[in-house]
């Protein structure tokens, strides 16, 4: 990965290489942490803005609440710390990773005796699935690993531990020569990919699995749903079976890291004709919104202020 200069840790900025935790940190041993993925984009005025910061911070705190984790900062303080971290690293565009985790103190499964630590990192990161995939599309495999079930672990929390489940699916797909995995739930219905929501288009109707099927309420997912309404595209939240992936006219994935990325193949089956007209329309619309070229959604963009005075961590 391409390193940046500073990371925000527990209220202060420190150098990238100095952002360290103890080997017996609870989250490292038991997966007891929650995180967000956020992006900043360069605008037409050569300034940068963070996309849907308020919504990301709200979900960050929701994830923590599910795990009874008391973040020692208010949402507004975390939002300002995110802006500070991006600004001080002087990155026109970047990926941002806030994380809250149970830190070093007591070992054992119970995390509550440990303090909650918070860190914010950012670095340059192009499309997670590959910049060229926005044009060519990705090849996906339906995984043999099932998405975590709400009765086992809460899929609506962006918890570190959940992504061990996703990593198994990703490894399986990668070893089989695919770009990404699509995960089913215990009822054999589609949930999402390992780090992205999934959308299906059939006969001009756009659909995506509901949260009740195990899909994360993605912020990019919500963005695309709203953009589709602007185009007058009929939209539904409904369960999608494995075979309905194969018979789709178009499929695409959405996520903060991946943006909006077409799917060209699932389990060796070509999706549609390879033209993906609705997907391409939404890819362009998403790019316009995130880069400030659509004034209707200007409230989704949080402008960054000038580079702040740096406080070194002690």
C-alpha positions, 0 to 999 in steps of 0.5 A, a space after each residue: 500500500 502507498 503510505 501517507 504521512 500521519 495517522 490520528 490516534 486517540 486525539 493526536 496525530 503521529 507519524 505513520 510508522 509510529 502508529 503501533 499497538 501492543 501484540 496483546 491488544 484485545 482486538 488483535 486477539 479477538 476481533 473486537 473492533 469496528 471500522 468504516 471505509 470513507 473516501 475523499 474526492 478532488 473537486 473541480 475547484 482543486 479542493 477536496 471533499 469527503 463523501 457522505 461523512 455524516 452518514 459514515 460517522 453515524 454508522 461507525 457509532 451504530 456499529 460500536 453500539 451493537 458491540 456495547 463499545 463506548 467510543 470516547 469521542 462525540 460523533 462531531 469530534 470524530 468527523 473533525 478528526 477525520 477531516 484533520 487527518 485527510 487535510 494534514 496528509 495533503 491528499 487530493 483523493 484518498 481512502 479513509 479508515 476510522 477504527 475503534 477497538 478494545 485496546 491492551 489491558 485484560 485478556 480473555 473473551 470479555 472485552 469490557 475491562 479494556 479501554 476503547 481506542 480510536 484511530 484514523 488512517 488515510 492513504 491513496 487507493 484507487 478502485 479496490 477491484 481495479 481501475 480497469 474493472 469499471 470498464 471491463 467488469 469483474 468475474 465473480 464466483 458464488 462462494 461455498 462460504 455463507 454470509 454470517 447469519 444475524 443469529 450468529 453475528 450482527 451483519 449490520 455492524 462493520 466489525 473486524 471479526 465479520 471480515 474473517 468470514 469475507 476473507 475466506 470467500 475472497 481467498 476461495 474466489 482468488 485461488 479459483 481465478 476470479 476477481 471477487 466472491 458473492 456470498 449467499 445466506 443460510 437460506 441460499 439467497 444472495 447477500 452481497 460480495 465480500 466487501 460490496 453490495 450487489 445489484 441486479 437489473 432485469 427487464 429494466 428493473 433494478 433490485 438489491 437484496 434487503 438488509 433482512 437477507 444479510 446485506 449491509 446497509 451500504 452508503 454507496 448502495 443508498 447513493 445508487 438507489 437515490 440516483 436510480 430514482 433520478 433516472 426514473 429507474 424502477 427499483 425494488 428491494 427483494 431476495 435474489 436467488 443464485 440462478 437469478 444472478 445468471 439470468 440478469 441483464 446486468 449486475 454490478 457491485 457497489 462500495 466505498 472502496 470499489 465505487 460502482 463496478 460492473 460484473 461481467 461473469 458469474 460462475 463462468 456465465 456471461 452476464 447479459 450482452 456485455 454492454 451494461 447500459 444502465 450500469 454505465 449510466 449509474 457509474 457516470 452519475 456516481 462519479 459526477 456526484 462524488 466529484 461535485 459535478 451534480 449540485 443536487 447532492 452537494 450536501 453529501 460533500 464535506 469540504 476540507 479546510 486548510 492544513 491544520 497545525 500538527 500536534 505530535 503524539 507523546 
